Each structure stands twice: as C-alpha cells, then as structure tokens.
C-alpha cells in the first residue's frame, strides 16, 4: 500500500438536522480529492483511493455515508440533498480549498447536488456513472427489484470476474450488504432519481466531467450523456471495458480521466 490510512470521526452541524457524525478515511498528500462511494458501500472505492494516492500527488478523503457499514444515521438525514449539505460542511470543517469531488453512482448524485449548492471550496466535480436525474426513454434500472446476480449483470462489463455472489459470503458480510441496501433506499428512494435535479443543474457554474462505463446497464451511456448535457459546459467521457463501477474494472483509465480533467480545469 502506498501510504498510511488514517480514519477520524467528525461531528458536523447540518441545518435542519443538527449534529451528524461521519467517519472519514484519508490517504496520500497533495491535491485534495473528496471521493464519494455508491450504494455498494465504502469498499467499492477503497482500492481506487489507494491507487489514486499512489499514482498522483493526491490527498484522498473517503467518507462513509451515515447509515452505511452500520454507522449511525440521524433520522432527519434522509436524502441525497442532505448528504450534499453534510459534505459541504465537512469541507468547511477541514478548511479545504481547491477540492476535486468524485462520486460514483449515488455518490455521483451527491456530487451533483454539491455542485448545485456551489461551494467555493470545490474546484471541479467528476460524476462517475451517477444516478439522480430522470431521462425520458432511459430509466435507471429498478435496482431493488433485481437479484444480486441481475445487479452484477447490469453493473459490470465483465460480471463473471467482478460480480459477487452474496450467498457465498459470511453471514456478517451478508448482513452488512443488507444494511447498506436498506440505507441506500432511504437516501435515494425506490427510483434513484429526483425529477427536479436536471433542471437545477442548469445553475451549476463549476467545471463538471461526467464519466461513464460503456457497458453500464444501471443507467446507460445515453443517460450519462443527458447528465452532462444538463450541466452548463458539462463534459462527457466514455470508458471502454467498464460498467457501472469503472473504479473496479478500469481503475487506471478512471484515474487518467479524473486527473486530466483536474489539470484542464486548473488552467
């Protein structure tokens, strides 16, 4: 592993909610990157965070969305918009500047809501196979009606290699997955979309890159293109041989995409 990983729990104040505890792991030094995991939980981004910190001069922060991995979640923290306010408060607490926010799946939705809020601590955003908007003719897959095998088939370019059979996991791991799935439903709802989001993205002023795996069948590439088109100046990049989680299937290609965009935005 390239660097030591430190984890701290921050107590943050979020308007209309109160005090929220959020666990944040850090690795590496340099340009700050806030990395937001998807519905599969923190493990879906942990290895990529290590890889990014090793490959680039980056300080990578990976919070655990409250309620995931058995962490506490206040009852009023029940929406993606509330999570966005939480992470803006985290950046304020840490007094970070020039932050790149990267989010996958529902983490990309959180990043989009942060972009709408417009924190001056963030320099740019990368939405990786994000959910959240509604695109006529291109619905997000009905995730909660799918079996784990069906989710894997829709999520990966190579499901045989990257898919996980929950039945083969130990009971504690199965319980953790079930808990994460229940928390995901609270934040994202059954449809994983907000009909108001696409219209609100028109107010985003920061640079945004939408990255999409060519084989994603949770939200297809045209869904991703519509996401980028909803954002003024939004850019779109398709990654070959990747599905819904490029950080697992094509980690180096995703690093290159994020870092090239960061450097472009800095000019």
C-alpha positions, 0 to 999 in steps of 0.5 A, spaced: 500 500 500 502 506 498 501 510 504 498 510 511 490 510 512 488 514 517 480 514 519 477 520 524 470 521 526 467 528 525 461 531 528 458 536 523 452 541 524 447 540 518 441 545 518 435 542 519 438 536 522 443 538 527 449 534 529 451 528 524 457 524 525 461 521 519 467 517 519 472 519 514 478 515 511 484 519 508 490 517 504 496 520 500 498 528 500 497 533 495 491 535 491 485 534 495 480 529 492 473 528 496 471 521 493 464 519 494 462 511 494 455 508 491 450 504 494 455 498 494 458 501 500 465 504 502 469 498 499 467 499 492 472 505 492 477 503 497 482 500 492 481 506 487 483 511 493 489 507 494 491 507 487 489 514 486 494 516 492 499 512 489 499 514 482 498 522 483 500 527 488 493 526 491 490 527 498 484 522 498 478 523 503 473 517 503 467 518 507 462 513 509 455 515 508 451 515 515 447 509 515 452 505 511 457 499 514 452 500 520 454 507 522 449 511 525 444 515 521 440 521 524 433 520 522 432 527 519 438 525 514 434 522 509 436 524 502 441 525 497 440 533 498 442 532 505 448 528 504 450 534 499 449 539 505 453 534 510 459 534 505 459 541 504 460 542 511 465 537 512 469 541 507 468 547 511 470 543 517 477 541 514 478 548 511 479 545 504 480 549 498 481 547 491 477 540 492 476 535 486 469 531 488 468 524 485 462 520 486 460 514 483 453 512 482 449 515 488 455 518 490 455 521 483 448 524 485 451 527 491 456 530 487 451 533 483 447 536 488 454 539 491 455 542 485 448 545 485 449 548 492 456 551 489 461 551 494 467 555 493 471 550 496 470 545 490 474 546 484 471 541 479 466 535 480 467 528 476 460 524 476 462 517 475 456 513 472 451 517 477 444 516 478 439 522 480 436 525 474 430 522 470 431 521 462 425 520 458 426 513 454 432 511 459 430 509 466 435 507 471 434 500 472 429 498 478 435 496 482 431 493 488 427 489 484 433 485 481 437 479 484 444 480 486 446 476 480 441 481 475 445 487 479 452 484 477 449 483 470 447 490 469 453 493 473 459 490 470 462 489 463 465 483 465 460 480 471 463 473 471 470 476 474 467 482 478 460 480 480 459 477 487 455 472 489 452 474 496 450 467 498 457 465 498 459 470 503 459 470 511 453 471 514 456 478 517 458 480 510 451 478 508 448 482 513 452 488 512 450 488 504 443 488 507 444 494 511 447 498 506 441 496 501 436 498 506 440 505 507 441 506 500 433 506 499 432 511 504 437 516 501 435 515 494 428 512 494 425 506 490 427 510 483 434 513 484 432 519 481 429 526 483 425 529 477 427 536 479 435 535 479 436 536 471 433 542 471 437 545 477 443 543 474 442 548 469 445 553 475 451 549 476 457 554 474 463 549 476 467 545 471 463 538 471 466 531 467 461 526 467 464 519 466 461 513 464 462 505 463 460 503 456 457 497 458 453 500 464 446 497 464 444 501 471 443 507 467 446 507 460 451 511 456 445 515 453 443 517 460 450 519 462 450 523 456 443 527 458 447 528 465 452 532 462 448 535 457 444 538 463 450 541 466 452 548 463 459 546 459 458 539 462 463 534 459 462 527 457 467 521 457 466 514 455 470 508 458 471 502 454 471 495 458 467 498 464 460 498 467 457 501 472 463 501 477 469 503 472 473 504 479 473 496 479 474 494 472 478 500 469 481 503 475 487 506 471 483 509 465 478 512 471 484 515 474 487 518 467 480 521 466 479 524 473 486 527 473 486 530 466 480 533 467 483 536 474 489 539 470 484 542 464 480 545 469 486 548 473 488 552 467 
